[in-house]
Amino acid sequence: MPSTAEPDPVASRRRLIAARALTVLAVVLVVVSVLANFVKREALDESQFRSTSRQLIADRAVRDEVAITLVDQLYANVDVSALIAPRLPRNFRPLSGLIAGAARDAADRSARRLLEQPRVQDVFVGASSHAQRQFVAVLDGDTRAVQTSGGKVVLDVRPLILDLGNRFSIVTNLQSRIPESAGKVTILESDQLKTAQDATRLLRFVANWIWVLALAAASGAVWLARGRRRIELRANAIGLFVAGVLILIVQSLAGRYVVGHLVSSESVRPAAAAAYAIITGLLRGAGWTAIIVAVVALAGIWLSGPGRWATEAREALAPYLRRAEAAYGVLVAGYLLLLWWRPTPQFGFPLTVVIWFALGILGLEALRRQTAREFPDAEPKDLSEAFRAFAARLERRRGTDGTAGELERLAELRREGLLDDAEFTSAKARLLDLPTGAP
């Protein structure tokens, strides 16, 4: 005899609690994955690092600050006043210090013009990329990089200083005057190497695999919420939206702290703000991407729901969804337009593009099957007929609105006494194509 026992309400409640806990875990893992991938791409990916370096040196505020730093390095390593003095008449030699100070303004302008040139910007990008490659090699355990650099990773801008000095005609034989250590910024000390290598391995693992755990947690939440799966799926989408908003808030607040508190000089803050915006562009894009994906998911969840408007929308779409080539054609066309628009950098990453497209196909197929069950008698329709019907409705509405507006104008003229009753009736008849004298 079949069992007629009711489902255990305690067990069901536990499943729902476990499902919601997995949803929260999935959202937390998404945030961790976004942050880990941001750091990995910006610090360890050579292509992304070169792109960021090029954007930095192309920004006017950053470029001007780099120019000032190069001139500072030049004046710190070369006694410009001593070089100017022998070239002056004997009675003007005491003024060599003042002339050197005035020449600094010319050097600043020369440095700015120098860094505007694509060739010099390539030198900057090459220098920073070389340091980044060395940095990554050390983090990956390349002992040759440690031996050749004395255990340090440095950014060498000495070639830019030499290029600037060679353009500054009063400085001669600059190669021998600028020491090899000038313009070198230490990025990593030897005693920090082991910690940095361990952190890099952990970062790579988290960035490469944590998204899989997030997806598994979200899927497990939906599977556990039997009888409430659409609600739990909506909770996942809302959580993703919240995660995107939190990422944007963190990016903004961190920027305010870095620029407002860690940068002490007011003159440097515009460059620091521009550099921060460029460097964290991927993080900001990730936040907006999460919001976009969440909004699309919420729209799909609403469309599949039991609400009256959603049901009416499915009924209207059912004839077109029955045509697979039309439904999937619209999906592909819309997705290609989105990739062409590329609202965030994430829409250019191959893996994410493939995953989102696969999820879009699954969602569309689920909607097609749902409408087929709900409206089995819906006949497939041609999209061209739908567009023509839509255009005809718009035209009728435009015509109705125009006639109504004209009637209202005539009534206003009659109220103001500019038209008598006979003139109003005649004008109304002409407007509505009624026989003259009709009421």
ChimeraX attribute file (.defattr): number of C-alpha atoms within 10 A of each C-alpha:
attribute: neighborCount
match mode: 1-to-1
recipient: residues
	/A:1	3
	/A:2	4
	/A:3	5
	/A:4	6
	/A:5	6
	/A:6	6
	/A:7	8
	/A:8	8
	/A:9	9
	/A:10	9
	/A:11	10
	/A:12	15
	/A:13	12
	/A:14	13
	/A:15	17
	/A:16	21
	/A:17	15
	/A:18	16
	/A:19	24
	/A:20	21
	/A:21	14
	/A:22	22
	/A:23	27
	/A:24	20
	/A:25	17
	/A:26	27
	/A:27	24
	/A:28	15
	/A:29	21
	/A:30	23
	/A:31	22
	/A:32	17
	/A:33	21
	/A:34	23
	/A:35	18
	/A:36	19
	/A:37	23
	/A:38	20
	/A:39	17
	/A:40	18
	/A:41	16
	/A:42	20
	/A:43	16
	/A:44	20
	/A:45	14
	/A:46	16
	/A:47	12
	/A:48	15
	/A:49	20
	/A:50	19
	/A:51	14
	/A:52	20
	/A:53	22
	/A:54	18
	/A:55	16
	/A:56	24
	/A:57	23
	/A:58	16
	/A:59	15
	/A:60	16
	/A:61	19
	/A:62	20
	/A:63	22
	/A:64	21
	/A:65	18
	/A:66	19
	/A:67	24
	/A:68	17
	/A:69	16
	/A:70	24
	/A:71	22
	/A:72	17
	/A:73	17
	/A:74	24
	/A:75	17
	/A:76	12
	/A:77	15
	/A:78	17
	/A:79	14
	/A:80	20
	/A:81	20
	/A:82	13
	/A:83	15
	/A:84	17
	/A:85	18
	/A:86	12
	/A:87	12
	/A:88	13
	/A:89	9
	/A:90	9
	/A:91	7
	/A:92	12
	/A:93	16
	/A:94	13
	/A:95	13
	/A:96	19
	/A:97	16
	/A:98	11
	/A:99	16
	/A:100	21
	/A:101	14
	/A:102	11
	/A:103	15
	/A:104	17
	/A:105	12
	/A:106	13
	/A:107	24
	/A:108	19
	/A:109	14
	/A:110	18
	/A:111	26
	/A:112	21
	/A:113	15
	/A:114	19
	/A:115	23
	/A:116	17
	/A:117	11
	/A:118	13
	/A:119	11
	/A:120	18
	/A:121	20
	/A:122	16
	/A:123	16
	/A:124	22
	/A:125	21
	/A:126	17
	/A:127	19
	/A:128	20
	/A:129	19
	/A:130	17
	/A:131	19
	/A:132	22
	/A:133	18
	/A:134	21
	/A:135	22
	/A:136	20
	/A:137	17
	/A:138	25
	/A:139	23
	/A:140	14
	/A:141	13
	/A:142	13
	/A:143	13
	/A:144	13
	/A:145	19
	/A:146	19
	/A:147	11
	/A:148	10
	/A:149	14
	/A:150	11
	/A:151	18
	/A:152	21
	/A:153	26
	/A:154	21
	/A:155	18
	/A:156	21
	/A:157	19
	/A:158	21
	/A:159	16
	/A:160	21
	/A:161	23
	/A:162	19
	/A:163	16
	/A:164	25
	/A:165	25
	/A:166	15
	/A:167	14
	/A:168	16
	/A:169	8
	/A:170	14
	/A:171	16
	/A:172	13
	/A:173	10
	/A:174	18
	/A:175	15
	/A:176	8
	/A:177	14
	/A:178	19
	/A:179	12
	/A:180	11
	/A:181	9
	/A:182	16
	/A:183	23
	/A:184	13
	/A:185	14
	/A:186	12
	/A:187	12
	/A:188	16
	/A:189	12
	/A:190	13
	/A:191	10
	/A:192	11
	/A:193	18
	/A:194	13
	/A:195	10
	/A:196	15
	/A:197	16
	/A:198	12
	/A:199	13
	/A:200	18
	/A:201	12
	/A:202	13
	/A:203	17
	/A:204	17
	/A:205	12
	/A:206	21
	/A:207	19
	/A:208	14
	/A:209	11
	/A:210	21
	/A:211	19
	/A:212	15
	/A:213	16
	/A:214	23
	/A:215	16
	/A:216	14
	/A:217	21
	/A:218	25
	/A:219	18
	/A:220	17
	/A:221	28
	/A:222	25
	/A:223	16
	/A:224	20
	/A:225	22
	/A:226	14
	/A:227	12
	/A:228	13
	/A:229	16
	/A:230	16
	/A:231	14
	/A:232	23
	/A:233	21
	/A:234	20
	/A:235	19
	/A:236	25
	/A:237	25
	/A:238	18
	/A:239	22
	/A:240	28
	/A:241	23
	/A:242	17
	/A:243	24
	/A:244	28
	/A:245	17
	/A:246	14
	/A:247	21
	/A:248	19
	/A:249	14
	/A:250	15
	/A:251	18
	/A:252	15
	/A:253	12
	/A:254	13
	/A:255	17
	/A:256	14
	/A:257	11
	/A:258	15
	/A:259	22
	/A:260	15
	/A:261	11
	/A:262	11
	/A:263	14
	/A:264	11
	/A:265	10
	/A:266	11
	/A:267	10
	/A:268	15
	/A:269	20
	/A:270	15
	/A:271	21
	/A:272	21
	/A:273	19
	/A:274	17
	/A:275	22
	/A:276	19
	/A:277	17
	/A:278	17
	/A:279	19
	/A:280	18
	/A:281	17
	/A:282	23
	/A:283	26
	/A:284	23
	/A:285	19
	/A:286	25
	/A:287	26
	/A:288	22
	/A:289	20
	/A:290	23
	/A:291	22
	/A:292	17
	/A:293	16
	/A:294	22
	/A:295	16
	/A:296	13
	/A:297	22
	/A:298	19
	/A:299	15
	/A:300	17
	/A:301	18
	/A:302	16
	/A:303	17
	/A:304	19
	/A:305	15
	/A:306	10
	/A:307	11
	/A:308	9
	/A:309	12
	/A:310	17
	/A:311	17
	/A:312	13
	/A:313	13
	/A:314	22
	/A:315	17
	/A:316	14
	/A:317	18
	/A:318	26
	/A:319	21
	/A:320	20
	/A:321	25
	/A:322	19
	/A:323	17
	/A:324	14
	/A:325	11
	/A:326	16
	/A:327	17
	/A:328	16
	/A:329	12
	/A:330	12
	/A:331	16
	/A:332	15
	/A:333	11
	/A:334	12
	/A:335	16
	/A:336	12
	/A:337	11
	/A:338	12
	/A:339	16
	/A:340	11
	/A:341	10
	/A:342	12
	/A:343	14
	/A:344	18
	/A:345	16
	/A:346	20
	/A:347	20
	/A:348	13
	/A:349	9
	/A:350	9
	/A:351	10
	/A:352	12
	/A:353	14
	/A:354	12
	/A:355	10
	/A:356	14
	/A:357	14
	/A:358	12
	/A:359	12
	/A:360	19
	/A:361	14
	/A:362	12
	/A:363	15
	/A:364	18
	/A:365	16
	/A:366	13
	/A:367	20
	/A:368	21
	/A:369	15
	/A:370	15
	/A:371	22
	/A:372	18
	/A:373	11
	/A:374	13
	/A:375	15
	/A:376	13
	/A:377	10
	/A:378	17
	/A:379	13
	/A:380	15
	/A:381	16
	/A:382	12
	/A:383	14
	/A:384	9
	/A:385	10
	/A:386	12
	/A:387	11
	/A:388	11
	/A:389	12
	/A:390	12
	/A:391	12
	/A:392	12
	/A:393	12
	/A:394	12
	/A:395	12
	/A:396	12
	/A:397	12
	/A:398	12
	/A:399	12
	/A:400	12
	/A:401	12
	/A:402	12
	/A:403	15
	/A:404	12
	/A:405	12
	/A:406	15
	/A:407	17
	/A:408	12
	/A:409	12
	/A:410	19
	/A:411	17
	/A:412	13
	/A:413	14
	/A:414	15
	/A:415	11
	/A:416	10
	/A:417	10
	/A:418	12
	/A:419	16
	/A:420	12
	/A:421	11
	/A:422	10
	/A:423	13
	/A:424	16
	/A:425	18
	/A:426	16
	/A:427	18
	/A:428	21
	/A:429	16
	/A:430	11
	/A:431	12
	/A:432	10
	/A:433	9
	/A:434	14
	/A:435	10
	/A:436	12
	/A:437	10
	/A:438	9
	/A:439	9
